[in-house]
Amino acid sequence: MAIGELPNDAMMLLSFVNTRMRDDNISLDDLCAQFEADRVRLEEKLDKIGYTYNEELKRFV
C-alpha cells in the first residue's frame, strides 16, 4: 500500500495511523515503511491538528 492510500483527511489519518500501530504493535517508523510514507510529512500534518507522536505510547496524542 503506497502513501496515496493513506487517508487524506487529518482526523481520519490520525484514527487510521493510531489504530494500525496499536493493532499491529508497530512503531511510527514501521508504519511509514509499510506505507512508503514520509514520516516528517505525516507528523507535520497531524501536528496541524494538535497531535504529536509519543514514542513511549506508540501513538499520536
Long-range contacts (C-beta under 8 A, 24 or more apart in sequence): 1-34, 1-35, 1-36, 2-35, 2-36, 3-35, 3-36, 3-37, 3-38, 5-35, 6-35, 6-37, 6-42, 10-45, 10-46, 10-48, 10-49, 11-49, 13-42, 13-45, 13-46, 14-46, 14-49, 14-51, 14-60, 17-42, 17-46, 17-60, 18-59, 18-60, 21-58, 21-59, 22-58, 22-59, 25-58, 26-58, 27-55, 27-58, 28-53, 28-58
